[in-house]
Amino acid sequence: MSVGTSSAPGAARAAGDLTGLGIDPDDLPDGLVVADEHGHVICFNAAARRITAIPAKDALGRPLDKALPLEDLEGRRWWQLTDPYGGLAIRVGQPERNLLLPGGREVLVTVRYLRGEPTGPVRRVVVSLRDTEARRRTERSHAELIAVVAHELRSPLTSVKGFTATLLAKWTRFTDDQKRLMLETVDADADRVTRLIAELLDISRIDSGRLEVRRQPVDIGAAVGRHIQASVAAGQPADRFLLRIEQPLPALWADPDKVDQVLSNLIENAVRHGEGTVTIDITPAVSPREGEDTGTSVTVSDEGAGIPEESMNRVFTRFWRGSKRGGTGLGLYIVKGIVEAHGGTITVGRAPVGGAEFRFTLPVSTPAYLT
């Protein structure tokens, strides 16, 4: 075990407190710094070393204020201000706040004071460190999401407002055909708003781990066939699609609505952004070791220019767009979340004929009523 602790008895106790619970401090995602009753650092885990860029040997055994010098945003020495070992005996710690490391790097710090008795002397000072860059990335992502949503909502809502206001003010001036055209436009724009709201709800559930999967038997071949028929009904030539199914397929238990959402996105992307024939291959997923069917794989490929190599690792991130042909750039992010919620995987690559190739695999699953 590498916990970044010294060989002193106090350090052994600090490590033992955690290892007794089956926890290695180096496995913790946040920085952990522990000082003993004398104010000397006895634990300095891997995340603390990464966040502070301070080697463990320069921190362990030293006074806390020397090993981890912190200043508030006004430049004052924070340990002197808070005096963790003195002051009121009822204090339990310091809430999370932004402080500065040497060199001016900002870090989020939370401190807890552990006492042997409710009002006794402090036995341990436990410091949690978090890098503010992760929070900034999250905040930037949220801000970008709000900006994209506001932009995408503005156009259809402006159209809806304009047409409805015009019809209310000048209803008698329009022919029935003109009224029908405007109402059809309003209806289509309302659908756009509904889809966007559904995407936002999906993202919220994916990010919070609350995306529910309601498993039922799914005929994946029939589901793909329905999407091809819908594309043909919308004006695509029937010979643009090639569906190949390798039989027999293992039984697939999945959420049919969410599987439809995945298929719709991948097939629509291939039609809209690709060229030539859109090929959908459905095959059993076979374990290379056991040689048994482990699930069902669906591959959607086209004959277009494909996705640039430098963009491959960003395809499933928020706001990635393969072209400037509209869209929020959220579809593939949601697709990945849905597939992974089923316990599956999805990859992107280059098709044999040069276009984009998306392959997702859904594992053999237990029916919901048996789980």
C-alpha positions in Angstrom: 0.0 0.0 0.0 1.3 3.5 -0.9 -0.5 6.0 1.3 2.0 8.8 1.5 2.5 8.4 5.3 5.6 8.5 7.4 6.9 5.6 9.5 6.0 7.4 12.8 3.5 5.7 15.1 1.0 8.5 14.5 1.2 7.9 10.8 0.6 4.2 11.2 -2.5 5.0 13.3 -3.7 7.4 10.6 -3.2 4.8 7.9 -4.7 2.1 10.1 -7.9 4.1 10.7 -8.5 4.0 6.9 -7.2 0.6 6.0 -9.2 -0.9 8.8 -12.2 0.2 6.8 -10.7 -1.3 3.7 -9.8 2.1 2.3 -6.5 3.0 0.7 -6.0 6.8 1.0 -4.3 6.8 -2.4 -7.6 5.5 -3.9 -9.5 8.6 -2.8 -10.4 11.0 -5.6 -9.9 14.1 -3.3 -6.7 15.2 -1.7 -6.5 14.0 1.9 -4.1 15.6 4.5 -4.2 14.5 8.1 -2.3 16.2 11.0 -2.0 14.7 14.5 -2.7 16.2 17.9 0.7 18.0 17.7 -0.1 19.6 14.3 2.3 17.4 12.3 1.2 15.9 9.0 0.9 12.1 9.2 -1.0 11.4 6.0 -0.6 13.0 2.5 -2.3 11.0 -0.1 -1.7 10.7 -3.9 -4.4 13.2 -4.8 -3.0 15.7 -2.4 0.4 15.3 -4.0 -1.1 15.8 -7.4 -3.2 18.8 -6.5 -0.5 20.7 -4.6 2.6 19.5 -6.5 4.2 18.9 -3.1 6.1 15.6 -2.7 5.1 13.5 0.3 8.6 13.6 1.7 8.3 17.4 2.0 5.0 17.3 3.8 5.1 14.2 6.1 6.3 15.0 9.7 6.2 18.7 9.2 3.9 21.2 10.9 0.6 21.6 9.0 1.1 25.2 8.2 4.5 24.6 6.8 3.7 21.4 4.9 0.5 22.9 3.4 0.9 26.7 3.3 -2.4 28.2 2.4 -3.6 31.8 1.9 -7.0 33.3 1.6 -8.0 35.4 -1.5 -6.8 38.5 0.4 -3.3 37.1 0.9 -3.6 36.3 4.6 -2.1 33.1 6.1 -5.1 30.9 6.5 -3.9 28.5 9.3 -3.1 31.5 11.5 -6.5 33.0 10.9 -8.4 29.7 11.7 -6.1 28.4 14.5 -7.4 24.8 14.3 -5.9 23.7 17.6 -7.0 26.7 19.6 -10.2 28.8 19.8 -13.6 27.6 20.8 -13.8 23.9 21.9 -17.1 23.4 20.1 -15.7 24.1 16.6 -16.0 21.1 14.3 -14.2 22.5 11.2 -14.2 24.9 8.4 -16.6 24.9 5.4 -15.4 24.5 1.8 -13.8 27.6 0.5 -11.4 28.8 -2.2 -7.8 29.2 -1.0 -4.4 29.7 -2.6 -1.5 27.4 -2.7 2.1 28.8 -3.1 2.4 30.3 -6.6 -1.3 31.4 -6.5 -3.0 28.3 -7.7 -6.5 28.1 -6.4 -7.8 25.0 -4.5 -11.0 24.1 -2.7 -10.4 23.3 1.0 -12.6 21.7 3.6 -11.4 21.0 7.1 -12.7 18.9 9.9 -11.5 18.9 13.6 -11.7 15.5 15.3 -11.8 15.5 19.1 -11.5 12.6 21.5 -14.4 14.1 23.5 -17.1 16.6 22.3 -15.3 19.6 23.8 -11.8 18.0 24.3 -8.6 19.0 22.5 -8.3 18.4 18.7 -6.8 15.0 18.0 -6.8 15.1 14.3 -7.1 17.9 11.7 -8.5 16.3 8.4 -8.1 18.5 5.3 -9.9 17.7 2.0 -8.5 19.3 -1.2 -10.2 19.6 -4.5 -8.9 21.0 -7.7 -11.0 24.0 -8.8 -10.3 23.2 -12.5 -12.8 20.3 -12.4 -15.4 22.6 -11.0 -14.6 25.3 -13.6 -15.0 22.7 -16.4 -18.4 21.7 -15.0 -19.4 25.3 -14.8 -18.2 26.1 -18.3 -20.1 23.0 -19.5 -23.3 24.1 -17.8 -22.9 27.7 -19.2 -22.4 26.3 -22.7 -25.4 24.0 -22.3 -27.6 27.0 -21.3 -26.3 29.1 -24.3 -26.9 26.2 -26.7 -30.4 25.6 -25.4 -31.3 29.3 -25.4 -30.1 29.6 -29.0 -32.0 26.4 -30.1 -35.2 27.5 -28.4 -35.2 31.1 -29.7 -35.7 30.1 -33.4 -38.8 27.9 -33.0 -40.4 30.0 -30.3 -39.9 33.1 -32.4 -41.6 31.3 -35.2 -44.5 30.1 -33.0 -45.0 33.5 -31.5 -44.9 35.2 -34.9 -47.4 32.9 -36.7 -49.8 32.7 -33.8 -49.8 36.5 -33.3 -50.4 37.0 -37.0 -53.2 34.5 -37.2 -54.9 36.0 -34.1 -54.7 39.6 -35.5 -55.5 38.9 -39.2 -57.4 35.6 -39.2 -59.9 36.6 -41.8 -57.3 37.9 -44.2 -55.8 34.5 -44.9 -57.1 31.6 -47.0 -57.5 28.2 -45.6 -54.4 27.0 -47.3 -52.3 29.8 -45.8 -53.7 29.1 -42.4 -52.9 25.4 -42.7 -49.3 26.2 -43.8 -48.7 28.5 -40.8 -50.3 26.0 -38.4 -48.2 23.2 -39.8 -45.1 25.4 -39.2 -46.2 26.1 -35.7 -46.7 22.3 -35.1 -43.3 21.4 -36.5 -41.6 24.1 -34.3 -43.5 22.8 -31.3 -42.1 19.4 -32.0 -38.6 20.9 -32.1 -39.1 22.4 -28.7 -40.4 19.1 -27.3 -37.4 17.2 -28.7 -35.0 19.7 -27.1 -36.7 19.5 -23.7 -36.6 15.7 -24.0 -32.8 15.9 -24.7 -32.3 18.1 -21.7 -34.2 15.7 -19.5 -32.1 12.8 -20.8 -28.9 14.6 -20.1 -30.0 15.4 -16.6 -30.8 11.7 -15.9 -27.5 10.5 -17.5 -25.4 13.0 -15.6 -27.1 12.1 -12.3 -27.1 8.4 -12.9 -30.9 8.3 -12.9 -31.6 7.1 -16.4 -34.1 4.2 -16.0 -34.0 1.2 -18.3 -37.3 -0.7 -18.5 -36.3 -4.0 -20.1 -38.6 -5.9 -22.4 -38.0 -8.3 -25.3 -36.8 -6.3 -28.3 -36.8 -7.5 -31.9 -33.9 -5.4 -33.0 -34.2 -6.3 -36.7 -37.9 -5.2 -36.8 -36.9 -2.0 -35.0 -34.3 -1.2 -37.6 -36.8 -2.0 -40.3 -39.2 0.5 -38.9 -36.6 3.3 -39.0 -35.7 2.5 -42.6 -39.4 2.6 -43.6 -39.8 6.0 -41.8 -36.8 7.4 -43.7 -38.2 6.1 -47.0 -41.6 7.6 -46.2 -39.8 10.9 -45.5 -38.4 10.9 -49.0 -35.2 8.8 -48.9 -34.8 6.3 -51.8 -35.4 2.7 -50.6 -32.2 1.5 -52.3 -30.1 3.8 -50.1 -30.5 1.3 -47.2 -29.0 -2.1 -46.8 -30.0 -4.2 -43.8 -28.1 -7.4 -43.0 -29.0 -9.6 -40.1 -26.9 -12.6 -39.0 -29.1 -15.3 -37.5 -29.6 -16.6 -35.0 -29.5 -13.6 -32.7 -29.5 -14.0 -28.9 -32.6 -12.9 -27.0 -32.4 -9.1 -26.4 -34.0 -7.6 -23.3 -33.8 -3.8 -23.4 -35.8 -0.7 -23.2 -37.5 -0.5 -26.6 -38.1 3.2 -26.5 -34.5 4.0 -25.7 -33.2 1.5 -28.3 -35.4 3.3 -30.8 -33.8 6.6 -29.7 -30.3 5.2 -30.4 -31.3 3.7 -33.8 -33.0 6.9 -34.8 -30.0 9.1 -34.0 -27.4 6.8 -35.7 -29.5 6.2 -38.8 -30.6 9.8 -39.2 -26.9 11.0 -38.8 -25.8 8.5 -41.5 -28.5 9.8 -43.8 -28.0 13.5 -43.1 -24.2 13.7 -42.8 -23.1 10.7 -44.8 -23.3 9.7 -48.5 -24.1 6.6 -50.5 -25.5 3.5 -49.1 -26.4 3.4 -45.4 -25.6 -0.2 -44.2 -27.0 -1.6 -40.9 -25.4 -4.9 -39.8 -27.0 -6.8 -36.9 -24.8 -9.6 -35.5 -24.4 -11.7 -32.4 -21.6 -10.4 -30.1 -19.4 -13.3 -29.4 -16.9 -13.6 -26.5 -13.4 -14.2 -27.9 -12.6 -16.5 -24.9 -15.7 -18.6 -24.4 -17.0 -18.4 -28.0 -20.5 -17.8 -26.6 -23.0 -15.1 -27.6 -22.7 -12.2 -25.1 -25.1 -9.8 -26.7 -26.2 -8.2 -29.9 -24.1 -5.7 -32.0 -25.6 -3.2 -34.4 -23.3 -1.4 -36.9 -24.4 1.6 -38.8 -22.1 2.8 -41.6 -22.1 5.1 -44.6 -20.0 5.9 -47.6 -19.3 9.6 -47.0 -16.1 11.4 -46.0 -16.2 9.9 -42.5 -15.1 11.5 -39.3 -11.6 13.1 -39.1 -9.2 11.0 -37.1 -8.5 14.0 -34.7 -12.2 14.2 -33.9 -12.8 10.5 -33.1 -12.2 11.0 -29.3 -14.7 13.9 -29.1 -17.6 12.3 -31.0 -19.5 11.3 -27.9 -18.9 14.5 -25.9 -21.5 17.3 -25.5 -21.9 19.7 -28.4 -19.8 17.8 -30.9 -21.1 18.4 -34.4 -19.9 16.5 -37.5 -21.0 19.4 -39.7 -22.7 22.7 -39.7 -26.1 21.2 -40.7 -27.9 22.2 -37.5 -28.6 20.2 -34.3 -27.6 20.7 -30.7 -24.6 18.4 -30.7 -26.2 16.5 -27.8 -27.5 13.4 -29.7 -24.4 11.2 -29.6 -23.8 12.1 -26.0 -27.3 10.9 -25.1 -26.8 7.8 -27.3 -23.7 6.8 -25.4 -25.5 7.4 -22.1 -28.4 5.1 -23.1 -26.1 2.3 -24.4 -24.0 2.4 -21.2 -27.1 2.4 -19.0 -27.9 -0.9 -20.6 -24.4 -2.2 -19.7 -23.3 -1.9 -23.3 -20.6 -0.2 -25.3 -20.5 2.0 -28.3 -17.5 2.9 -30.6 -16.9 5.0 -33.7 -14.5 4.3 -36.5 -14.0 4.3 -40.2 -16.2 2.0 -42.4 -14.5 -0.3 -44.9 -15.7 1.9 -47.7 -14.4 5.1 -46.0 -17.4 6.6 -44.3 -18.3 6.8 -40.6 -19.0 3.6 -38.7 -20.8 3.4 -35.4 -21.1 0.1 -33.5 -23.0 -0.5 -30.3 -23.4 -3.7 -28.4 -26.1 -4.5 -25.9 -25.3 -7.4 -23.6 -27.5 -10.5 -22.9 -29.6 -9.3 -20.0 -31.9 -10.8 -17.4 -35.5 -10.0 -17.8 -36.6 -7.1 -15.5 -39.0 -9.3 -13.5 -36.1 -11.6 -12.5 -33.7 -8.9 -11.3 
